[in-house]
Structures are given as C-alpha cells and as structure tokens.
Amino acid sequence: MSQARGRRRLRPAAPPALRRPLALAGLAVIGAWAVIAIFAPLVAPDNPLAQKFTILAGPSAGHWFGTDELGRDVFSRVLFGARITLPLAVILILAAMIIGSVIGGVAGYFGGWVDNVLMRLADLVFAFPGIILALAIAAALGPQLRNAVIAVVVVSWPSYARLVRSLVLSARSAQYVVASRLLGASGVRILFTDIRPNAAGPVLVLAALDIGNAVLLLSGLSFLGLGAQPPTAEWGAMVAEGALNFNDWWVGLFPGLAILTVVLAFNFIGDALRDLLDPRTARAVRATGTRLWPMRCCGSSG
C-alpha cells in the first residue's frame, strides 16, 4: 500500500496548461491547419483556380463545400487559403513583436528623451482604432496582400513596445542588472543577456493571442478589397464573395468557419501559455476563485 502511494507521489504531474482541454483542442486545431497548409496540393481534390464545375452548386459528395460563382471548388479554395492566411499571420506578428520589443526595450532602459520620443510615437498609433488605421495605410499603399501585411504590422507593434517597456522598467533596478552594469556590461548586452529572458514569457503570450487578431485583420482587409486580390484563394476574400451571393450560403460560410476555428484555437493556446509562463497571474486567478466560493455560500445561507 505504501509502495503504491510512493509510486503515485513520484509520478510527474503534467503542466497545468497541458491539462486544460481547451488548450489541447487549440493545439489540435492549429496542428491540423498547419498540416493542411503544408500538404494542401496533396489534400485538395481540385485546383483552387480551376473554373470547370457547375456554378453555385450546393454541397454534395463531389464538392463537399459546393462551388462558387465562377465554378471553383470551395473546399479546395478553403484548404489553399490556409497556405496564405496562417504563414502571413505568423510572419507579421513576429515582425511586430521584434520591432515593438526593440523599441520598448530601448525606451525602457535608456529613458529620458529617448523614452519620450518612442512612446509618443506609440501613442500616436494608439490614438486611432486599429482597423481604421490599417484601412488607411492599406488604402494609401494600394490594394495588395503585401501592403495589408505592412498595415497590420504598423498597428500591432505598439502593444509589444508598451509591454516590453514596462517589463524593462521593473527589471532595470534589479540586483542582477545593477551587478552587470557595475561589471561594465553595455546597455545592449544587458538588454539581450539579462533582461530579455525574463521578458520573453509575457511577450510570447501576447504574440499567441495576437495571431488570432492578425488573422481577423488580414481577413477584414481582404474582405474590403484591400488585401488579397482575385483570383487568390484567401479566406477574407472568399467571405466577401459569399456576401455577394448571400442566398448561396456555402460560399461564405466555410471560409468564415475556417477563420473562426483558427482565431479560437490561438486564443485557447494564448490562455494556456499565460498560465504556463506567468504562474503568478494563474495563482492569483485560482486563489480568487477559491476565496469567492465560500463567500457565495455564506451569502446564500444568510
């Protein structure tokens, strides 16, 4: 009996983030879409640009998602759309994270007029709603998928700059940073060697949550005609085609569901990463929940 208890105690516990069913579901969904994006030419039954089928045919055994107004297979177009939306969303978030982290780190560490100039630039971007500013930038640069990516990067980097600046300000007076400074380390070395590892967790959490927002922004710009242009198989542009054929519900429904599943999956993964990489927040949430339960019981009994 005691040996069985000892074996149970020695059994390693899985991280809390991996015990969450929503996190596992998010990983499964993103993994499935990643496989589809890589092997789309092998998985898709037809060429997404081929206009050789009956126009606006409903879902059937031959065309699982039906066909659009040009006779193209919607199922094949949804699968190929993952090859555009997912890589671009990840790339633009990586670009925004790098740009914002560098700007925020420099502003937080050096302070003074450098901090004022860089943070006023971030405030200028924050002064406009993200989608409105992205629309203006994409319209000024021209309706192209590359310009839509640039527009989303421009509206996304200030969040990382503000987050990294706050983390650097809190770590700047830490003992290990002061010790490195006394040993003669340069500001760049301190930022990348001492402060960066401690700031990586919250930044990664924000990036995971922002990928879903990037998918929405890219799809929104394509929906409005400022992103991917015909005949590119992109989810936002496909939803726009479905809006023009509202009675033929399958044209816009399935690419919309693809956007929904990807955004939800990245949000689930972001929540799990927050619990894994920011345990203080997770412990605070759990402690609040355990304290509120007896209060509710007492209130109901009184």
One Martini backbone bead per residue (centre of mass of N, CA, C, O) as a GRO file, in nm:
protein
  302
    1MET     BB    1   0.060   0.061  -0.023
    2SER     BB    2   0.304   0.251   0.019
    3GLN     BB    3   0.425   0.198  -0.264
    4ALA     BB    4   0.187   0.313  -0.426
    5ARG     BB    5   0.203   0.595  -0.308
    6GLY     BB    6   0.495   0.650  -0.398
    7ARG     BB    7   0.440   0.624  -0.702
    8ARG     BB    8   0.233   0.855  -0.714
    9ARG     BB    9   0.428   1.078  -0.619
   10LEU     BB   10   0.654   1.027  -0.852
   11ARG     BB   11   0.458   1.114  -1.053
   12PRO     BB   12   0.448   1.323  -1.303
   13ALA     BB   13   0.312   1.625  -1.358
   14ALA     BB   14   0.132   1.796  -1.555
   15PRO     BB   15   0.091   2.073  -1.687
   16PRO     BB   16  -0.171   2.281  -1.658
   17ALA     BB   17  -0.193   2.354  -1.963
   18LEU     BB   18  -0.218   2.037  -2.051
   19ARG     BB   19  -0.499   1.996  -1.874
   20ARG     BB   20  -0.645   2.162  -2.087
   21PRO     BB   21  -0.880   2.114  -2.323
   22LEU     BB   22  -0.860   2.379  -2.486
   23ALA     BB   23  -0.559   2.364  -2.544
   24LEU     BB   24  -0.566   2.094  -2.695
   25ALA     BB   25  -0.764   2.186  -2.909
   26GLY     BB   26  -0.590   2.415  -3.023
   27LEU     BB   27  -0.349   2.240  -3.106
   28ALA     BB   28  -0.508   2.055  -3.297
   29VAL     BB   29  -0.611   2.270  -3.493
   30ILE     BB   30  -0.336   2.396  -3.572
   31GLY     BB   31  -0.210   2.132  -3.666
   32ALA     BB   32  -0.413   2.075  -3.890
   33TRP     BB   33  -0.368   2.341  -4.050
   34ALA     BB   34  -0.066   2.299  -4.098
   35VAL     BB   35  -0.093   2.041  -4.263
   36ILE     BB   36  -0.275   2.160  -4.479
   37ALA     BB   37  -0.080   2.385  -4.575
   38ILE     BB   38   0.148   2.190  -4.666
   39PHE     BB   39  -0.064   1.958  -4.813
   40ALA     BB   40  -0.271   2.086  -5.016
   41PRO     BB   41  -0.198   1.960  -5.300
   42LEU     BB   42  -0.274   1.664  -5.180
   43VAL     BB   43  -0.566   1.718  -5.048
   44ALA     BB   44  -0.684   1.859  -5.269
   45PRO     BB   45  -0.906   1.777  -5.528
   46ASP     BB   46  -0.852   2.066  -5.658
   47ASN     BB   47  -0.817   2.342  -5.831
   48PRO     BB   48  -0.871   2.664  -5.704
   49LEU     BB   49  -0.880   2.799  -6.018
   50ALA     BB   50  -1.079   2.614  -6.141
   51GLN     BB   51  -1.341   2.665  -6.410
   52LYS     BB   52  -1.530   2.348  -6.434
   53PHE     BB   53  -1.797   2.392  -6.281
   54THR     BB   54  -2.078   2.433  -6.141
   55ILE     BB   55  -2.257   2.701  -6.064
   56LEU     BB   56  -2.356   2.721  -5.750
   57ALA     BB   57  -2.313   2.450  -5.606
   58GLY     BB   58  -2.392   2.256  -5.372
   59PRO     BB   59  -2.337   2.045  -5.143
   60SER     BB   60  -2.153   1.736  -5.203
   61ALA     BB   61  -1.982   1.456  -5.288
   62GLY     BB   62  -1.804   1.617  -5.503
   63HIS     BB   63  -1.872   1.895  -5.321
   64TRP     BB   64  -1.854   1.966  -4.999
   65PHE     BB   65  -1.864   2.310  -5.037
   66GLY     BB   66  -1.903   2.355  -5.318
   67THR     BB   67  -1.957   2.634  -5.536
   68ASP     BB   68  -1.900   2.912  -5.707
   69GLU     BB   69  -1.953   3.172  -5.943
   70LEU     BB   70  -1.698   3.019  -6.120
   71GLY     BB   71  -1.673   2.698  -6.054
   72ARG     BB   72  -1.528   2.660  -5.782
   73ASP     BB   73  -1.383   2.483  -5.532
   74VAL     BB   74  -1.424   2.549  -5.200
   75PHE     BB   75  -1.257   2.338  -5.053
   76SER     BB   76  -0.988   2.398  -5.198
   77ARG     BB   77  -0.978   2.702  -5.120
   78VAL     BB   78  -0.965   2.665  -4.815
   79LEU     BB   79  -0.705   2.502  -4.806
   80PHE     BB   80  -0.528   2.718  -4.959
   81GLY     BB   81  -0.582   2.955  -4.759
   82ALA     BB   82  -0.386   2.851  -4.533
   83ARG     BB   83  -0.118   2.930  -4.698
   84ILE     BB   84  -0.172   3.243  -4.639
   85THR     BB   85  -0.280   3.318  -4.354
   86LEU     BB   86  -0.090   3.176  -4.150
   87PRO     BB   87   0.197   3.275  -4.235
   88LEU     BB   88   0.131   3.582  -4.229
   89ALA     BB   89   0.047   3.603  -3.934
   90VAL     BB   90   0.316   3.507  -3.814
   91ILE     BB   91   0.506   3.710  -3.952
   92LEU     BB   92   0.375   3.979  -3.851
   93ILE     BB   93   0.407   3.916  -3.549
   94LEU     BB   94   0.712   3.888  -3.548
   95ALA     BB   95   0.766   4.173  -3.651
   96ALA     BB   96   0.614   4.326  -3.425
   97MET     BB   97   0.772   4.202  -3.189
   98ILE     BB   98   1.054   4.301  -3.266
   99ILE     BB   99   1.001   4.601  -3.294
  100GLY     BB  100   0.861   4.649  -3.016
  101SER     BB  101   1.087   4.532  -2.834
  102VAL     BB  102   1.312   4.724  -2.914
  103ILE     BB  103   1.170   4.989  -2.849
  104GLY     BB  104   1.090   4.921  -2.553
  105GLY     BB  105   1.376   4.858  -2.448
  106VAL     BB  106   1.506   5.132  -2.509
  107ALA     BB  107   1.304   5.310  -2.355
  108GLY     BB  108   1.330   5.169  -2.070
  109TYR     BB  109   1.646   5.188  -2.028
  110PHE     BB  110   1.719   5.497  -2.111
  111GLY     BB  111   1.514   5.702  -2.134
  112GLY     BB  112   1.401   6.003  -2.147
  113TRP     BB  113   1.388   6.121  -2.464
  114VAL     BB  114   1.366   5.840  -2.585
  115ASP     BB  115   1.106   5.760  -2.443
  116ASN     BB  116   0.928   5.996  -2.537
  117VAL     BB  117   0.945   5.953  -2.842
  118LEU     BB  118   0.857   5.652  -2.863
  119MET     BB  119   0.585   5.678  -2.698
  120ARG     BB  120   0.454   5.893  -2.881
  121LEU     BB  121   0.445   5.707  -3.125
  122ALA     BB  122   0.262   5.497  -2.993
  123ASP     BB  123   0.029   5.696  -2.926
  124LEU     BB  124  -0.036   5.763  -3.221
  125VAL     BB  125  -0.138   5.478  -3.288
  126PHE     BB  126  -0.347   5.454  -3.043
  127ALA     BB  127  -0.541   5.695  -3.138
  128PHE     BB  128  -0.630   5.471  -3.334
  129PRO     BB  129  -0.805   5.248  -3.469
  130GLY     BB  130  -0.681   4.970  -3.599
  131ILE     BB  131  -0.865   4.928  -3.853
  132ILE     BB  132  -0.854   5.219  -3.956
  133LEU     BB  133  -0.546   5.242  -3.992
  134ALA     BB  134  -0.517   4.998  -4.177
  135LEU     BB  135  -0.697   5.107  -4.400
  136ALA     BB  136  -0.533   5.363  -4.463
  137ILE     BB  137  -0.264   5.226  -4.532
  138ALA     BB  138  -0.366   5.030  -4.752
  139ALA     BB  139  -0.488   5.253  -4.934
  140ALA     BB  140  -0.220   5.414  -4.977
  141LEU     BB  141  -0.049   5.162  -5.094
  142GLY     BB  142  -0.255   4.948  -5.184
  143PRO     BB  143  -0.416   4.667  -5.321
  144GLN     BB  144  -0.236   4.439  -5.119
  145LEU     BB  145  -0.105   4.193  -4.934
  146ARG     BB  146   0.157   4.333  -4.849
  147ASN     BB  147   0.019   4.597  -4.747
  148ALA     BB  148  -0.153   4.459  -4.531
  149VAL     BB  149   0.083   4.360  -4.361
  150ILE     BB  150   0.203   4.637  -4.301
  151ALA     BB  151  -0.046   4.753  -4.159
  152VAL     BB  152  -0.054   4.544  -3.924
  153VAL     BB  153   0.227   4.605  -3.812
  154VAL     BB  154   0.182   4.906  -3.743
  155VAL     BB  155  -0.068   4.836  -3.533
  156SER     BB  156   0.103   4.615  -3.342
  157TRP     BB  157   0.377   4.715  -3.202
  158PRO     BB  158   0.291   4.895  -2.947
  159SER     BB  159   0.217   4.665  -2.750
  160TYR     BB  160   0.510   4.558  -2.720
  161ALA     BB  161   0.642   4.819  -2.629
  162ARG     BB  162   0.482   4.857  -2.366
  163LEU     BB  163   0.545   4.586  -2.235
  164VAL     BB  164   0.858   4.596  -2.241
  165ARG     BB  165   0.893   4.859  -2.092
  166SER     BB  166   0.769   4.765  -1.823
  167LEU     BB  167   0.971   4.530  -1.779
  168VAL     BB  168   1.230   4.702  -1.783
  169LEU     BB  169   1.160   4.896  -1.552
  170SER     BB  170   1.142   4.662  -1.335
  171ALA     BB  171   1.448   4.542  -1.409
  172ARG     BB  172   1.660   4.781  -1.390
  173SER     BB  173   1.679   4.756  -1.050
  174ALA     BB  174   1.798   4.497  -1.039
  175GLN     BB  175   2.064   4.323  -0.922
  176TYR     BB  176   2.165   4.188  -1.189
  177VAL     BB  177   2.178   4.457  -1.347
  178VAL     BB  178   2.365   4.615  -1.160
  179ALA     BB  179   2.598   4.413  -1.176
  180SER     BB  180   2.646   4.435  -1.482
  181ARG     BB  181   2.703   4.740  -1.481
  182LEU     BB  182   2.952   4.725  -1.284
  183LEU     BB  183   3.108   4.521  -1.490
  184GLY     BB  184   3.061   4.682  -1.788
  185ALA     BB  185   2.808   4.646  -1.928
  186SER     BB  186   2.617   4.701  -2.179
  187GLY     BB  187   2.304   4.784  -2.272
  188VAL     BB  188   2.269   4.564  -2.488
  189ARG     BB  189   2.364   4.326  -2.315
  190ILE     BB  190   2.155   4.355  -2.092
  191LEU     BB  191   1.901   4.325  -2.264
  192PHE     BB  192   1.982   4.035  -2.407
  193THR     BB  193   2.091   3.876  -2.139
  194ASP     BB  194   1.910   3.969  -1.877
  195ILE     BB  195   1.611   4.070  -1.969
  196ARG     BB  196   1.493   3.893  -2.197
  197PRO     BB  197   1.422   3.622  -2.046
  198ASN     BB  198   1.206   3.769  -1.850
  199ALA     BB  199   1.025   3.888  -2.109
  200ALA     BB  200   0.930   3.645  -2.290
  201GLY     BB  201   0.664   3.537  -2.177
  202PRO     BB  202   0.459   3.777  -2.218
  203VAL     BB  203   0.523   3.808  -2.522
  204LEU     BB  204   0.427   3.526  -2.614
  205VAL     BB  205   0.138   3.556  -2.520
  206LEU     BB  206   0.067   3.801  -2.696
  207ALA     BB  207   0.133   3.664  -2.966
  208ALA     BB  208  -0.074   3.433  -2.952
  209LEU     BB  209  -0.320   3.629  -2.935
  210ASP     BB  210  -0.244   3.805  -3.200
  211ILE     BB  211  -0.288   3.603  -3.430
  212GLY     BB  212  -0.593   3.620  -3.434
  213ASN     BB  213  -0.604   3.925  -3.499
  214ALA     BB  214  -0.445   3.902  -3.765
  215VAL     BB  215  -0.649   3.729  -3.913
  216LEU     BB  216  -0.879   3.935  -3.896
  217LEU     BB  217  -0.738   4.173  -4.036
  218LEU     BB  218  -0.667   4.037  -4.301
  219SER     BB  219  -0.956   3.949  -4.370
  220GLY     BB  220  -1.080   4.233  -4.359
  221LEU     BB  221  -0.911   4.358  -4.588
  222SER     BB  222  -0.998   4.152  -4.803
  223PHE     BB  223  -1.302   4.202  -4.779
  224LEU     BB  224  -1.248   4.521  -4.870
  225GLY     BB  225  -1.008   4.500  -5.106
  226LEU     BB  226  -0.695   4.538  -4.951
  227GLY     BB  227  -0.578   4.260  -5.017
  228ALA     BB  228  -0.653   4.007  -5.157
  229GLN     BB  229  -0.665   3.915  -5.497
  230PRO     BB  230  -0.794   3.818  -5.762
  231PRO     BB  231  -0.785   3.458  -5.746
  232THR     BB  232  -0.719   3.436  -5.457
  233ALA     BB  233  -0.708   3.203  -5.189
  234GLU     BB  234  -0.885   3.379  -4.945
  235TRP     BB  235  -1.086   3.406  -4.680
  236GLY     BB  236  -1.185   3.701  -4.691
  237ALA     BB  237  -1.249   3.702  -4.999
  238MET     BB  238  -1.457   3.468  -4.978
  239VAL     BB  239  -1.657   3.614  -4.796
  240ALA     BB  240  -1.712   3.840  -5.000
  241GLU     BB  241  -1.836   3.652  -5.212
  242GLY     BB  242  -2.065   3.556  -5.025
  243ALA     BB  243  -2.202   3.839  -4.994
  244LEU     BB  244  -2.285   3.843  -5.306
  245ASN     BB  245  -2.408   3.532  -5.228
  246PHE     BB  246  -2.625   3.497  -4.989
  247ASN     BB  247  -2.806   3.249  -5.075
  248ASP     BB  248  -2.520   3.107  -5.104
  249TRP     BB  249  -2.398   3.005  -4.810
  250TRP     BB  250  -2.130   2.828  -4.875
  251VAL     BB  251  -1.928   3.047  -4.979
  252GLY     BB  252  -1.895   3.196  -4.676
  253LEU     BB  253  -1.905   2.988  -4.441
  254PHE     BB  254  -1.638   2.814  -4.454
  255PRO     BB  255  -1.426   3.044  -4.434
  256GLY     BB  256  -1.545   3.151  -4.167
  257LEU     BB  257  -1.489   2.891  -4.003
  258ALA     BB  258  -1.185   2.899  -4.037
  259ILE     BB  259  -1.141   3.162  -3.886
  260LEU     BB  260  -1.272   3.077  -3.620
  261THR     BB  261  -1.089   2.835  -3.545
  262VAL     BB  262  -0.818   2.986  -3.541
  263VAL     BB  263  -0.882   3.205  -3.332
  264LEU     BB  264  -0.967   3.020  -3.099
  265ALA     BB  265  -0.708   2.851  -3.083
  266PHE     BB  266  -0.512   3.087  -3.014
  267ASN     BB  267  -0.659   3.169  -2.756
  268PHE     BB  268  -0.621   2.905  -2.604
  269ILE     BB  269  -0.311   2.906  -2.617
  270GLY     BB  270  -0.267   3.179  -2.476
  271ASP     BB  271  -0.393   3.099  -2.204
  272ALA     BB  272  -0.198   2.864  -2.147
  273LEU     BB  273   0.065   3.032  -2.157
  274ARG     BB  274  -0.003   3.213  -1.922
  275ASP     BB  275  -0.010   2.983  -1.709
  276LEU     BB  276   0.289   2.883  -1.772
  277LEU     BB  277   0.457   3.179  -1.785
  278ASP     BB  278   0.237   3.313  -1.558
  279PRO     BB  279   0.188   3.200  -1.247
  280ARG     BB  280   0.086   3.443  -1.083
  281THR     BB  281  -0.179   3.483  -1.233
  282ALA     BB  282  -0.290   3.199  -1.194
  283ARG     BB  283  -0.288   3.203  -0.881
  284ALA     BB  284  -0.475   3.447  -0.851
  285VAL     BB  285  -0.722   3.326  -0.990
  286ARG     BB  286  -0.750   3.075  -0.810
  287ALA     BB  287  -0.768   3.228  -0.536
  288THR     BB  288  -1.020   3.389  -0.604
  289GLY     BB  289  -1.206   3.144  -0.651
  290THR     BB  290  -1.171   3.019  -0.359
  291ARG     BB  291  -1.279   3.275  -0.204
  292LEU     BB  292  -1.565   3.312  -0.342
  293TRP     BB  293  -1.717   3.051  -0.267
  294PRO     BB  294  -1.774   3.092   0.042
  295MET     BB  295  -1.918   3.365   0.007
  296ARG     BB  296  -2.158   3.255  -0.152
  297CYS     BB  297  -2.252   3.056   0.060
  298CYS     BB  298  -2.298   3.254   0.291
  299GLY     BB  299  -2.494   3.437   0.141
  300SER     BB  300  -2.714   3.216   0.091
  301SER     BB  301  -2.753   3.138   0.398
  302GLY     BB  302  -2.824   3.439   0.497
   0.00000   0.00000   0.00000
